[in-house]
Amino acid sequence: MRLLLATHNEHKRREFARLLSPPGAEREFDVASLPASVELPPEEGETFAENALGKARAAAAVTGEVSIADDSGIAAAALGGAPGVRSARYAGEHATDEQNLGKLRSEAPVGSALEYVCAIAYVAPHQGAERVFEGRCSGRLSAEARGERGFGYDPVFLPDDGPAGLTMAELSDEQKDAISHRGRAARALTAWLKAG
């Protein structure tokens, strides 16, 4: 089954291809990236689900293809759930990962509760079908940033159900996929598609 992923980011497309058809599994899903000419709407929703649906609907409307999109971020309990849907621009509209990470570390106490949230939207324009699948991963803020494998807030996120003492940025792809918010949302989507 072909799924059009509403992104221009090849790294994200490869990650979704791996999540939807893990190594060793039958390859049931062909994840394609959005044509360069297709513009996506700005992420102005109040929830991850709203932002994901907006992108998936836009991709489906322009291409006529079954489309998926995700929106994700981090919520710090000590900050009332911030940065939430503003995770990618927490330190400013064009902030780098390092700037966003620095702002979180300056505002949330070490050891405090964090939660990664991911919403994946599915839009099938010819069937008029829309669904949103959510995945969560709880953890806490590490005292120092460690690891080279992740991006965003991964170097300071110590997952509750991961190997003890390792940040998300220190995990292998397989370890991360098994517990991550995006991995859990992707498995919910594939289970639903296979059941249908």
N, C-alpha and C positions, 0 to 999 in steps of 0.2 A: 504494500500500500504506500502510495506517495503522499507525503505530508510536506507542505510548504511552510518553512519556518520564517516567521516575520522578523528577519534580522538581516543586516548586511555584514555581520561579524562572522567570519569563517571559523574562528575559534569556537564560538557558541554553536555553530552548525555541527562541527565535529563532535562537540560534547553531547549534543542532543542525539546525534546518530549513534554514539556509544551507549547512551542511556536507554534509548528506545530499542536498540538491538545489541544487547551486551555480548561481549566475547563468549563464544561457545553456544550462543542461542541461534536459532534459525533467524536469518535476516528477513524480517517481515515488514519492516518500515524503511522506506527510502526517504531520507530527509534532504530536501532541496532548499537552497537559500533563495532569498527574494531577489528578483531582477534589480539591477542597480537603478533602473529608471523609476522604481516604485518608492514613493516617499511615505514614511510612517508618521502618524500623528504624534504630537508631543505628549509626554507622560504627565498629564495634568489631573489624573484621577485621584480620589482620596483613598483608594484601596489598591492593592496589588491586582486584584481581580479586574477592576475597572480598566487599569492600564493595559493588562494583558489582552482583554477583550477588544479594546480599541485598536490595538495593533493587528490582532488576528482578523477582525472585521475589515480593516482597511486592506490587508493583503488579499483576502478572499474577494472583496468587491472589485478590485482592480484586475486580478488574475482569473477569477472564477474557480480557483482551486481550493481544495480542502486545506485550511491553514491553521497553524498553531503559533502561539506566541507566549512568552513568559514575562513576568515582572517579578523581581525578587529584591530582598533587602534584609537589613538587620534591625532588630528592635532591642533596645536596652531598657531593662526594667527600671533602672535607676533614673532614666531620663523620660519616664512616662511613655515608653514605646518608640521614642525617637531613636534614630532618624527615620525609620519606617520607609514609606514610599519616596522619601527624599534621600535615601542612602547614597545614590550615585552623585548627588550634588550637595551633600551635607555641609561641606566647607565652602560652598559657593557654586555658581552655575557651571563653571568649567573646571571644577576642582579635580586634582589628580587623586588616584587611590591613596597615595601617601598623605596628602592633605586631609582627606576624609578620615583616614585612620588616625592621624594625629589629633584631630578634633575629638573623635570618640574617646581616645585614650586620655585626653585632658579633662573630659567631662564626666566619664563614668569611672567608678572606683574599681581597682583591681579585684578580681574574684566575684564581681557582681554578675547577675544573670543576664544572658543574652539569648536571643532567639533569631535564627534565620527563618525567613518565610519565603515561599515561592508559590506563585499562582501560574498555572499553565492553562491557557484558553484554547479551545478547539472550536472551529467554525467551519461547517460544511454548507456552502451557499446554496447548492442545488437541493439539499434536503431541508434547508432551513433549521439545521441543528446547531446548537451552541451549548457548550458545557465548560465548566471551570473546575480544575483539579488543584488542590492545595497540598503542599508538603511543608513540614516544619522540622527544625532541628534545634534542640536546646543546648546551651552551653554556658560558659562563663568567660570573663575577660582575663586573659593571661597577663602576667606582670611585664612580659617583654614580647616583642614581635619576633617570631621564629618561623623559618621555613621558606622555601623557594618555589613550591609547587602551586600554591593558590594565587588568588588575586583578590582585590577588594579588601575585605576585613578578615580574610582567612588567617593571616599571620598572628592574630591575637585571639582567635576563636578556639577555645578548648571545648570540643564537643563532649557532652555528658556520656554518650554511648560509644565513644571512640576509644582507641588505645590510650591508656592512662598517660597524661602529661604531654600528649602531642597536639599541636594546633592543626587546624584544617590544612594549613599550608605545608605540613610535614607528612601528610598522608599520601599514599599511592592513589591513583585514579580509582582502583577497585575498592579500597577502603573508604574513600570519600563518597563514591557513588552509593555504597551500601547504606550510608547514614545521612547523607545530605538532604536538605530541603528540596533541591531540584531533583535528586534521585527518587525521593519518595513521591513527589508530584508526577514524575514521568512514569513510575510504575503504576500509579493509580490510573493514568491515561491509558497505558497499554493494556491493563487488565480490563478496562471498560471497552476498549476497541475490540479486543479478542472475544469478549463476551457477546458483543453485538453481532 
